[in-house]
Amino acid sequence: MAVVTRMTQTQLVAALVEGVEGINKKQAKALVTLYADIAIKETKKNGVAVLPGLGRLVRQERKARTGRNPATGATIKIPAKKVVKFRVAKAVKDAIVPPKKEKVAAPKAEKAEKAAK
């Protein structure tokens, strides 16, 4: 199985220090923390926080519903709750996973035109 390595906050701070001239580690860490705090406050306040260039955090309310306990098969009531979702911006999604190319339907159209003549 392949080992997945994730960028830690320390690595993110180091990348910011390297990429932005005139900023030190303390300032970069404060910037990352402030960005996260602003996103949390906006999501709590308005139900949505737009993170330019990345996507948006959205608070959604799930309705109460009935479910089944898989072990016993008994019907249970699942209460309503609030959940937070992250919706990735289209530009980010396309940069990470390029969209599939549409198949060209031109050969069939050309055959239909020739048959009509």
FITINU-833224 format. One record per residue: residue number from 1; residue in three letters; x, y, z of N, C-alpha, C in turn. Coordinates in nm, 3 decimals. Atoms other than C-alpha are relative to their C-alpha. Example, Ala and Ser with C-alpha at 12.3 -4.5 7.8 and 13.67 -1.06 7.14 Angstrom:
<1, Ala, <0.089, -0.119, 0.000>, <1.230, -0.450, 0.780>, <0.090, 0.120, 0.000>>,
<2, Ser, <-0.082, -0.119, -0.006>, <1.367, -0.106, 0.714>, <-0.077, 0.109, 0.073>>,
END
This chain:
<1, Met, <0.085, -0.117, 0.000>, <0.000, 0.000, 0.000>, <0.090, 0.124, 0.000>>,
<2, Ala, <-0.079, -0.123, 0.011>, <0.132, 0.345, -0.089>, <-0.020, 0.085, 0.125>>,
<3, Val, <0.005, -0.087, -0.116>, <0.216, 0.580, 0.196>, <-0.038, 0.140, -0.047>>,
<4, Val, <0.047, -0.133, 0.036>, <0.026, 0.909, 0.174>, <0.059, 0.099, 0.100>>,
<5, Thr, <-0.054, -0.103, -0.088>, <0.210, 1.210, 0.311>, <-0.083, 0.126, -0.018>>,
<6, Arg, <0.081, -0.120, 0.002>, <0.011, 1.516, 0.402>, <0.084, 0.117, 0.047>>,
<7, Met, <-0.071, -0.120, -0.040>, <0.135, 1.870, 0.436>, <-0.047, 0.040, 0.140>>,
<8, Thr, <0.033, -0.042, -0.135>, <0.150, 1.970, 0.801>, <-0.003, 0.153, 0.006>>,
<9, Gln, <0.004, -0.145, -0.016>, <0.095, 2.320, 0.936>, <0.142, 0.057, -0.004>>,
<10, Thr, <-0.139, -0.045, 0.000>, <0.470, 2.354, 0.991>, <0.054, 0.007, -0.143>>,
<11, Gln, <-0.045, 0.000, 0.139>, <0.536, 2.261, 0.628>, <-0.067, 0.112, -0.079>>,
<12, Leu, <0.071, -0.109, 0.066>, <0.270, 2.509, 0.510>, <0.063, 0.134, 0.037>>,
<13, Val, <-0.064, -0.124, -0.046>, <0.427, 2.785, 0.720>, <0.135, 0.016, -0.067>>,
<14, Ala, <-0.132, -0.006, 0.065>, <0.772, 2.701, 0.580>, <-0.014, 0.035, -0.148>>,
<15, Ala, <0.022, -0.031, 0.142>, <0.634, 2.713, 0.223>, <-0.039, 0.146, -0.017>>,
<16, Leu, <0.035, -0.142, 0.007>, <0.480, 3.056, 0.291>, <0.122, 0.088, 0.021>>,
<17, Val, <-0.123, -0.077, -0.026>, <0.809, 3.185, 0.433>, <0.088, 0.000, -0.123>>,
<18, Glu, <-0.083, 0.013, 0.120>, <0.989, 3.057, 0.126>, <-0.059, 0.075, -0.120>>,
<19, Gly, <0.066, -0.058, 0.117>, <0.732, 3.190, -0.121>, <-0.027, 0.149, 0.009>>,
<20, Val, <0.030, -0.142, -0.017>, <0.664, 3.535, 0.026>, <0.123, 0.069, 0.059>>,
<21, Glu, <-0.121, -0.070, -0.045>, <0.955, 3.772, 0.059>, <-0.034, 0.095, 0.115>>,
<22, Gly, <0.016, -0.092, -0.112>, <0.992, 3.962, 0.386>, <-0.094, -0.047, 0.109>>,
<23, Ile, <0.088, 0.054, -0.103>, <0.782, 3.732, 0.604>, <0.077, -0.108, 0.076>>,
<24, Asn, <-0.069, 0.102, -0.078>, <0.912, 3.522, 0.891>, <-0.098, -0.109, 0.044>>,
<25, Lys, <0.084, 0.114, -0.038>, <0.780, 3.196, 1.042>, <-0.113, 0.041, 0.094>>,
<26, Lys, <0.101, -0.044, -0.096>, <0.595, 3.370, 1.324>, <-0.114, 0.071, -0.071>>,
<27, Gln, <0.102, -0.072, 0.076>, <0.411, 3.600, 1.082>, <-0.080, -0.095, -0.088>>,
<28, Ala, <0.067, 0.097, 0.087>, <0.331, 3.312, 0.845>, <-0.097, -0.087, 0.080>>,
<29, Lys, <0.087, 0.082, -0.084>, <0.190, 3.100, 1.129>, <-0.122, 0.081, 0.044>>,
<30, Ala, <0.111, -0.086, -0.038>, <-0.023, 3.395, 1.244>, <-0.097, 0.018, -0.117>>,
<31, Leu, <0.083, -0.015, 0.120>, <-0.150, 3.438, 0.887>, <-0.086, -0.124, -0.023>>,
<32, Val, <0.073, 0.125, 0.019>, <-0.251, 3.071, 0.857>, <-0.110, -0.013, 0.106>>,
<33, Thr, <0.097, 0.008, -0.109>, <-0.424, 3.080, 1.197>, <-0.113, 0.101, -0.019>>,
<34, Leu, <0.101, -0.103, 0.022>, <-0.604, 3.405, 1.116>, <-0.094, -0.038, -0.114>>,
<35, Tyr, <0.081, 0.042, 0.116>, <-0.725, 3.270, 0.779>, <-0.101, -0.106, 0.044>>,
<36, Ala, <0.090, 0.105, -0.049>, <-0.872, 2.962, 0.951>, <-0.105, 0.058, 0.094>>,
<37, Asp, <0.095, -0.062, -0.094>, <-1.031, 3.171, 1.228>, <-0.106, 0.081, -0.072>>,
<38, Ile, <0.096, -0.079, 0.077>, <-1.194, 3.406, 0.977>, <-0.101, -0.092, -0.070>>,
<39, Ala, <0.089, 0.094, 0.069>, <-1.336, 3.109, 0.781>, <-0.100, -0.061, 0.099>>,
<40, Ile, <0.088, 0.059, -0.100>, <-1.479, 2.956, 1.100>, <-0.105, 0.101, 0.045>>,
<41, Lys, <0.094, -0.103, -0.045>, <-1.636, 3.283, 1.219>, <-0.105, 0.031, -0.107>>,
<42, Glu, <0.094, -0.028, 0.109>, <-1.793, 3.352, 0.877>, <-0.099, -0.113, -0.020>>,
<43, Thr, <0.089, 0.114, 0.016>, <-1.934, 3.002, 0.853>, <-0.102, -0.005, 0.113>>,
<44, Lys, <0.092, -0.004, -0.114>, <-2.085, 3.029, 1.202>, <-0.103, 0.111, -0.017>>,
<45, Lys, <0.086, -0.118, 0.008>, <-2.228, 3.375, 1.132>, <-0.097, -0.007, -0.118>>,
<46, Asn, <0.080, -0.008, 0.122>, <-2.354, 3.345, 0.772>, <-0.037, -0.135, -0.061>>,
<47, Gly, <0.029, 0.132, 0.057>, <-2.362, 2.971, 0.704>, <0.088, -0.033, -0.120>>,
<48, Val, <-0.091, 0.025, 0.112>, <-2.102, 3.009, 0.429>, <0.121, 0.092, 0.013>>,
<49, Ala, <-0.122, -0.079, 0.003>, <-1.742, 3.126, 0.406>, <0.070, -0.030, -0.131>>,
<50, Val, <-0.066, 0.017, 0.128>, <-1.584, 3.182, 0.066>, <0.150, 0.015, 0.021>>,
<51, Leu, <-0.145, -0.003, -0.006>, <-1.214, 3.100, 0.051>, <0.050, 0.021, -0.143>>,
<52, Pro, <-0.034, -0.030, 0.139>, <-1.101, 3.276, -0.268>, <0.112, -0.090, -0.054>>,
<53, Gly, <-0.098, 0.086, 0.064>, <-0.916, 3.044, -0.503>, <-0.004, -0.144, 0.045>>,
<54, Leu, <0.006, 0.136, -0.052>, <-1.000, 2.733, -0.298>, <-0.140, -0.060, -0.007>>,
<55, Gly, <0.136, 0.052, -0.004>, <-1.374, 2.693, -0.248>, <-0.079, 0.070, 0.107>>,
<56, Arg, <0.082, -0.060, -0.104>, <-1.632, 2.752, 0.020>, <-0.037, -0.102, 0.106>>,
<57, Leu, <0.050, 0.078, -0.111>, <-1.723, 2.619, 0.362>, <-0.148, 0.030, 0.012>>,
<58, Val, <0.145, -0.017, -0.005>, <-2.098, 2.562, 0.387>, <-0.056, -0.078, 0.118>>,
<59, Arg, <0.069, 0.068, -0.110>, <-2.304, 2.484, 0.698>, <-0.137, -0.042, -0.052>>,
<60, Gln, <0.129, 0.052, 0.045>, <-2.601, 2.262, 0.616>, <-0.073, -0.062, 0.118>>,
<61, Glu, <0.082, 0.061, -0.103>, <-2.888, 2.141, 0.830>, <-0.061, -0.127, -0.057>>,
<62, Arg, <0.060, 0.128, 0.042>, <-2.986, 1.777, 0.800>, <-0.128, -0.022, 0.078>>,
<63, Lys, <0.128, 0.027, -0.063>, <-3.344, 1.681, 0.873>, <0.009, -0.128, 0.083>>,
<64, Ala, <0.011, 0.124, -0.076>, <-3.437, 1.418, 1.129>, <-0.053, -0.108, -0.094>>,
<65, Arg, <0.044, 0.109, 0.087>, <-3.491, 1.079, 0.971>, <0.004, -0.131, 0.078>>,
<66, Thr, <-0.005, 0.131, -0.063>, <-3.539, 0.714, 1.052>, <0.108, -0.082, -0.067>>,
<67, Gly, <-0.106, 0.085, 0.052>, <-3.263, 0.461, 1.011>, <-0.012, -0.138, 0.061>>,
<68, Arg, <0.000, 0.136, -0.055>, <-3.181, 0.102, 1.095>, <0.134, -0.030, 0.065>>,
<69, Asn, <-0.120, 0.049, -0.065>, <-2.933, -0.043, 1.337>, <0.043, -0.123, -0.079>>,
<70, Pro, <-0.040, 0.113, 0.085>, <-2.732, -0.275, 1.110>, <0.021, -0.131, 0.077>>,
<71, Ala, <-0.024, 0.121, -0.078>, <-2.655, -0.517, 1.393>, <-0.130, -0.071, 0.036>>,
<72, Thr, <0.124, 0.062, -0.047>, <-3.011, -0.572, 1.515>, <-0.114, 0.013, -0.100>>,
<73, Gly, <0.108, -0.023, 0.095>, <-3.223, -0.442, 1.228>, <-0.111, 0.086, 0.057>>,
<74, Ala, <0.103, -0.082, -0.065>, <-3.420, -0.227, 1.473>, <-0.004, 0.139, -0.064>>,
<75, Thr, <0.018, -0.135, 0.053>, <-3.563, 0.103, 1.345>, <0.034, 0.099, 0.110>>,
<76, Ile, <-0.037, -0.103, -0.096>, <-3.413, 0.408, 1.516>, <-0.027, 0.137, -0.060>>,
<77, Lys, <0.019, -0.137, 0.046>, <-3.473, 0.781, 1.497>, <0.136, 0.070, 0.003>>,
<78, Ile, <-0.125, -0.076, 0.008>, <-3.176, 0.986, 1.380>, <-0.038, 0.147, 0.010>>,
<79, Pro, <0.041, -0.140, -0.021>, <-3.203, 1.344, 1.511>, <0.055, 0.093, -0.107>>,
<80, Ala, <-0.049, -0.104, 0.092>, <-3.163, 1.658, 1.300>, <0.134, 0.050, 0.052>>,
<81, Lys, <-0.129, -0.054, -0.043>, <-2.814, 1.805, 1.304>, <0.056, 0.092, -0.107>>,
<82, Lys, <-0.069, -0.091, 0.091>, <-2.589, 2.064, 1.145>, <0.133, -0.064, -0.038>>,
<83, Val, <-0.127, 0.052, 0.049>, <-2.294, 1.959, 0.930>, <0.070, 0.108, -0.082>>,
<84, Val, <-0.078, -0.095, 0.079>, <-2.014, 2.151, 0.759>, <0.060, -0.076, -0.117>>,
<85, Lys, <-0.056, 0.060, 0.121>, <-1.913, 2.072, 0.402>, <0.093, 0.099, -0.067>>,
<86, Phe, <-0.090, -0.085, 0.077>, <-1.633, 2.205, 0.185>, <-0.026, -0.028, -0.147>>,
<87, Arg, <0.025, 0.013, 0.144>, <-1.717, 2.269, -0.179>, <0.120, 0.059, -0.074>>,
<88, Val, <-0.121, -0.040, 0.071>, <-1.408, 2.285, -0.396>, <-0.035, 0.086, -0.120>>,
<89, Ala, <0.021, -0.088, 0.115>, <-1.388, 2.565, -0.652>, <0.028, -0.076, -0.129>>,
<90, Lys, <-0.014, 0.069, 0.128>, <-1.417, 2.454, -1.014>, <0.142, 0.011, -0.054>>,
<91, Ala, <-0.136, -0.019, 0.050>, <-1.077, 2.601, -1.104>, <0.099, -0.092, 0.071>>,
<92, Val, <-0.087, 0.089, -0.076>, <-0.910, 2.401, -0.826>, <-0.023, -0.145, -0.042>>,
<93, Lys, <0.032, 0.136, 0.040>, <-1.091, 2.081, -0.921>, <0.059, -0.032, -0.138>>,
<94, Asp, <-0.053, 0.022, 0.135>, <-0.994, 2.122, -1.288>, <0.153, -0.003, -0.001>>,
<95, Ala, <-0.146, 0.001, -0.007>, <-0.631, 2.192, -1.191>, <0.052, -0.132, 0.056>>,
<96, Ile, <-0.044, 0.125, -0.062>, <-0.609, 1.877, -0.978>, <-0.039, -0.120, -0.085>>,
<97, Val, <0.050, 0.109, 0.083>, <-0.824, 1.645, -1.192>, <-0.057, 0.064, -0.127>>,
<98, Pro, <0.049, -0.064, 0.123>, <-0.852, 1.775, -1.549>, <-0.129, -0.066, -0.049>>,
<99, Pro, <0.126, 0.057, 0.049>, <-1.199, 1.734, -1.700>, <0.024, -0.092, -0.120>>,
<100, Lys, <-0.011, 0.091, 0.114>, <-1.253, 1.455, -1.950>, <-0.031, 0.075, -0.127>>,
<101, Lys, <0.026, -0.062, 0.130>, <-1.241, 1.557, -2.311>, <-0.127, -0.060, -0.057>>,
<102, Glu, <0.123, 0.048, 0.061>, <-1.574, 1.535, -2.486>, <0.033, -0.071, -0.131>>,
<103, Lys, <-0.021, 0.073, 0.125>, <-1.593, 1.285, -2.768>, <-0.056, 0.083, -0.114>>,
<104, Val, <0.042, -0.079, 0.116>, <-1.617, 1.448, -3.105>, <-0.099, -0.081, -0.080>>,
<105, Ala, <0.104, 0.067, 0.075>, <-1.938, 1.359, -3.285>, <0.002, 0.041, -0.146>>,
<106, Ala, <-0.009, -0.051, 0.136>, <-1.820, 1.514, -3.611>, <-0.005, -0.109, -0.107>>,
<107, Pro, <0.006, 0.101, 0.107>, <-1.766, 1.189, -3.806>, <-0.142, -0.046, -0.032>>,
<108, Lys, <0.138, 0.043, 0.026>, <-2.131, 1.087, -3.764>, <-0.075, 0.111, -0.075>>,
<109, Ala, <0.067, -0.112, 0.066>, <-2.247, 1.435, -3.868>, <0.043, 0.008, -0.145>>,
<110, Glu, <-0.050, -0.004, 0.138>, <-2.028, 1.423, -4.178>, <-0.064, -0.114, -0.082>>,
<111, Lys, <0.063, 0.112, 0.070>, <-2.167, 1.079, -4.271>, <-0.146, 0.029, -0.032>>,
<112, Ala, <0.141, -0.033, 0.019>, <-2.523, 1.205, -4.229>, <-0.015, 0.102, -0.112>>,
<113, Glu, <0.004, -0.100, 0.106>, <-2.450, 1.504, -4.454>, <0.025, -0.064, -0.136>>,
<114, Lys, <-0.030, 0.066, 0.126>, <-2.299, 1.282, -4.723>, <-0.116, -0.088, -0.045>>,
<115, Ala, <0.113, 0.085, 0.033>, <-2.595, 1.043, -4.707>, <-0.118, 0.083, -0.050>>,
<116, Ala, <0.111, -0.087, 0.040>, <-2.839, 1.334, -4.744>, <0.020, 0.054, -0.142>>,
<117, Lys, <-0.029, -0.055, 0.135>, <-2.669, 1.452, -5.067>, <-0.028, -0.102, -0.101>>,
END
